[in-house]
């Protein structure tokens, strides 16, 4: 009996070691898979629940005040809404994501819904925007209307009108288009019109101040280079934030509330800045801009 007991203990230990080795092999396999340098790791700027990552700034209101609850978080959507009798009085709003970025791909799914706010300007009908390379919300003036930024303008078709989307507007900025300085406020893309309340997916490729592309259905519909601070089309800014001629190499992302109800189902970002050392654990083959400080080796 004593010998049999010893054998049973030995067998149990052997099985335990085999199970432990199998678990270790499985975990290593999982780690290797998750560390695939070619696998894209998109960041959910909005995933239906992370509302705390966004901060509102309305013209005439202090940072953090969601004026008249116009930014709405409901049914896993990030929305802009106006009360039935709400009347426009110049209080444009912007909702800022917490982090700033430099080199990245951006992808958002949106739809226009409902009716425009009372007395909203005609140009703002079914009009919203993704503000790119924007100044920080903390640096905005109390009565500033738009952040100094590059607006990826979103327009919805209505009344059988042709309206391109993924256009460019430039509040407090200038850009180069085909090696020519472009100073007018807006330029249309070559996209088709998206009427009604359909869901639309828009993308942008942003590479610091070297290249920005607006993309619809996999096709580049507008591109420009060398964005800088300058020009007009922004009011109420602090002089400290308007450094004319400064290259826009990075900045914050925000969405607008300028009288048009809209829903965002998702807003996601692929950071193209990161560890480019192949010996590091977090190396990614698709990174374009190196960040040596981000490398992990242990």
Number of C-alpha atoms within 10 A of each C-alpha: 6 7 8 9 10 11 12 12 12 12 12 12 12 12 12 12 12 12 12 12 12 12 12 12 12 12 12 12 12 11 11 12 11 12 14 14 18 11 12 14 13 14 13 14 21 22 16 17 13 13 16 9 13 18 18 23 31 26 21 17 17 16 18 15 12 18 17 10 12 18 24 15 17 11 10 16 19 24 22 25 23 22 11 10 8 14 15 16 10 16 18 19 27 26 24 24 20 15 12 15 20 20 23 21 18 23 18 18 15 22 22 27 18 13 15 24 21 15 12 16 14 10 8 15 20 24 22 25 22 26 28 26 25 23 23 20 21 11 16 23 22 17 19 21 24 28 30 32 28 27 27 24 24 23 24 25 20 15 7 9 11 13 19 20 28 28 23 24 22 30 24 24 28 27 27 17 15 10 10 10 14 18 18 14 15 15 16 15 20 16 19 14 16 21 20 16 16 12 14 19 18 20 23 23 20 26 21 22 19 15 16 23 19 25 23 19 11 10 12 17 19 21 20 21 21 18 27 23 22 21 18 15 16 17 15 15 19 13 11 8 15 16 12 14 13 12 18 24 18 19 20 20 26 27 25 26 25 26 30 24 23 25 22 23 19 18 21 17 20 18 21 24 21 21 23 21 17 12 11 15 16 19 21 22 17 16 20 16 17 14 14 13 8 14 18 13 10 5
